[in-house]
Amino acid sequence: MDYSFKDIYSVAKSVVETDSYVIYQTIKSKLYFSGNYLLMKKEPTTVDELEYYISSCRNFFREKDVNFVHLAALENVKLSRKLKRYLKKESFSEINLYLYYLNIKDFIEQEVSEFTVEYLQKVDLNRYLSFQYKIDVESSNEEWAEHNQSLLYENIRSENIKQLVAKDGDKIVGSANIIVKNNFFEIDNLYIAPGYRNLGIAKHIITHAINNERKDNVLLVADANDTPKYMYENIGFVKISEQDFYLKTNL
């Protein structure tokens, strides 16, 4: 079966669609970059065409008090070097995402780490929320970390999203969301705490999910610049698609 980024879980909803673009919005979050963006349905070839997308995105989200512009290219479509240089000059950052797929028949079984990996239990809830707060502060800022706590509660209450945690005793040192669909599951937000990396914990989490969810197909999204993508490839995942995003913050 063919998979694409359209199969990846998202809380964003399509709120505007024209012949040229689709705007996706997460109504409950004005700070969520990945949930508020404009998808360019037609590849821009000139600065004027690109500016049309930028202004359309800015004008829509300005009314929603969203303080950034976020553009998405179509899957496997690359902007020209000229347009990328223009975006860089306009203070946009480029984010390149890879979609990885695994058929579990191709999974290279891994030895489990010395740490405990299990689905989140009620007794660990506060430790889990504190762990996620630290991640959000490290990757963004305290404003987002505070805001994301309510979104985390929604994920925990969801029937289709499970939280896997890795523990060193009572201390949570790694986590991932397991998003279950009909014929596959998605591994999202896989994170290992500094000081516990390169100890096999990420592979342990993935192995635990595969053995317990019992689906034939697995998807995950990785940043093109992240080292773990090589780990995914070494255990049987293959890259099946790419998508580029362009983000300008603090307008």
HUGIPE-V487132 format. One record per pair of residues at least 6 apart in sequence whose ideal C-beta (glycine too) atoms are under 7 Angstrom apart, sorted by the first residue. I is the first residue (numbers start at 0). GAP is how many residues later the second one is. If there is no record, write none. Layout:
# HUGIPE-V487132
i=I gap=GAP
i=I gap=GAP
This chain:
# HUGIPE-V487132
i=2 gap=98
i=2 gap=216
i=2 gap=237
i=3 gap=71
i=3 gap=237
i=4 gap=70
i=4 gap=94
i=4 gap=236
i=4 gap=238
i=6 gap=212
i=7 gap=178
i=7 gap=211
i=7 gap=213
i=8 gap=170
i=8 gap=177
i=8 gap=179
i=9 gap=25
i=10 gap=15
i=10 gap=24
i=11 gap=12
i=11 gap=13
i=11 gap=14
i=11 gap=23
i=11 gap=24
i=12 gap=11
i=12 gap=12
i=13 gap=8
i=13 gap=10
i=14 gap=8
i=14 gap=10
i=15 gap=7
i=15 gap=44
i=19 gap=21
i=19 gap=22
i=20 gap=17
i=20 gap=18
i=20 gap=19
i=20 gap=20
i=20 gap=32
i=20 gap=35
i=21 gap=17
i=21 gap=19
i=22 gap=15
i=22 gap=37
i=23 gap=12
i=23 gap=13
i=23 gap=15
i=24 gap=11
i=25 gap=6
i=25 gap=9
i=25 gap=10
i=28 gap=6
i=28 gap=118
i=28 gap=122
i=29 gap=34
i=29 gap=35
i=29 gap=36
i=30 gap=112
i=30 gap=113
i=30 gap=116
i=32 gap=35
i=32 gap=37
i=32 gap=214
i=35 gap=25
i=35 gap=30
i=35 gap=34
i=36 gap=33
i=36 gap=34
i=36 gap=35
i=36 gap=208
i=37 gap=15
i=37 gap=18
i=37 gap=19
i=37 gap=33
i=37 gap=34
i=38 gap=33
i=39 gap=13
i=39 gap=31
i=39 gap=32
i=39 gap=33
i=39 gap=34
i=40 gap=33
i=42 gap=31
i=42 gap=34
i=43 gap=6
i=43 gap=9
i=43 gap=39
i=46 gap=36
i=46 gap=39
i=49 gap=33
i=49 gap=36
i=52 gap=18
i=53 gap=15
i=53 gap=17
i=56 gap=12
i=56 gap=13
i=56 gap=14
i=57 gap=11
i=66 gap=183
i=66 gap=184
i=67 gap=179
i=67 gap=180
i=67 gap=181
i=67 gap=183
i=68 gap=179
i=68 gap=182
i=69 gap=175
i=69 gap=177
i=70 gap=174
i=70 gap=175
i=71 gap=171
i=71 gap=173
i=72 gap=6
i=72 gap=170
i=72 gap=171
i=74 gap=166
i=74 gap=167
i=74 gap=168
i=75 gap=165
i=75 gap=166
i=77 gap=166
i=83 gap=10
i=86 gap=159
i=89 gap=158
i=90 gap=157
i=91 gap=154
i=91 gap=155
i=91 gap=156
i=92 gap=154
i=93 gap=150
i=93 gap=152
i=94 gap=149
i=94 gap=150
i=94 gap=152
i=95 gap=128
i=95 gap=146
i=95 gap=148
i=96 gap=124
i=96 gap=126
i=96 gap=127
i=96 gap=145
i=96 gap=146
i=97 gap=124
i=97 gap=126
i=97 gap=131
i=97 gap=141
i=97 gap=144
i=98 gap=120
i=98 gap=122
i=98 gap=141
i=98 gap=142
i=99 gap=119
i=99 gap=120
i=99 gap=122
i=99 gap=132
i=99 gap=137
i=99 gap=138
i=99 gap=139
i=100 gap=116
i=100 gap=118
i=100 gap=136
i=100 gap=137
i=100 gap=139
i=101 gap=116
i=101 gap=134
i=101 gap=135
i=102 gap=113
i=102 gap=114
i=103 gap=106
i=103 gap=112
i=103 gap=114
i=105 gap=130
i=106 gap=103
i=106 gap=128
i=106 gap=129
i=107 gap=127
i=107 gap=128
i=109 gap=93
i=109 gap=97
i=109 gap=125
i=110 gap=89
i=111 gap=92
i=111 gap=95
i=112 gap=86
i=112 gap=87
i=112 gap=88
i=112 gap=91
i=114 gap=51
i=114 gap=52
i=114 gap=53
i=114 gap=58
i=114 gap=86
i=114 gap=89
i=115 gap=50
i=115 gap=51
i=116 gap=47
i=116 gap=49
i=116 gap=87
i=116 gap=88
i=116 gap=91
i=117 gap=47
i=118 gap=43
i=118 gap=44
i=118 gap=45
i=119 gap=8
i=119 gap=43
i=119 gap=45
i=123 gap=41
i=123 gap=48
i=126 gap=45
i=127 gap=35
i=127 gap=37
i=127 gap=44
i=127 gap=47
i=128 gap=20
i=128 gap=23
i=130 gap=41
i=130 gap=44
i=131 gap=20
i=132 gap=12
i=132 gap=16
i=134 gap=56
i=135 gap=8
i=135 gap=9
i=135 gap=12
i=136 gap=8
i=154 gap=6
i=154 gap=22
i=155 gap=7
i=159 gap=19
i=159 gap=20
i=160 gap=16
i=160 gap=18
i=161 gap=16
i=161 gap=18
i=162 gap=12
i=162 gap=14
i=163 gap=11
i=163 gap=12
i=163 gap=14
i=163 gap=41
i=163 gap=44
i=163 gap=45
i=164 gap=7
i=164 gap=9
i=164 gap=10
i=165 gap=7
i=165 gap=8
i=165 gap=35
i=165 gap=38
i=165 gap=39
i=166 gap=6
i=172 gap=19
i=172 gap=20
i=172 gap=23
i=172 gap=28
i=173 gap=17
i=173 gap=18
i=173 gap=19
i=173 gap=22
i=173 gap=27
i=173 gap=28
i=173 gap=31
i=174 gap=16
i=175 gap=11
i=175 gap=12
i=175 gap=13
i=175 gap=14
i=175 gap=29
i=176 gap=11
i=176 gap=12
i=177 gap=7
i=177 gap=9
i=177 gap=31
i=177 gap=35
i=178 gap=6
i=178 gap=7
i=178 gap=9
i=179 gap=33
i=182 gap=32
i=182 gap=33
i=182 gap=34
i=183 gap=31
i=183 gap=33
i=183 gap=34
i=183 gap=35
i=184 gap=24
i=184 gap=28
i=184 gap=30
i=184 gap=33
i=185 gap=33
i=185 gap=34
i=186 gap=19
i=186 gap=22
i=186 gap=31
i=186 gap=33
i=189 gap=12
i=189 gap=15
i=191 gap=9
i=191 gap=10
i=201 gap=26
i=201 gap=29
i=202 gap=28
i=202 gap=32
i=205 gap=29
i=209 gap=8
i=219 gap=12
i=221 gap=6
i=221 gap=7
i=221 gap=10
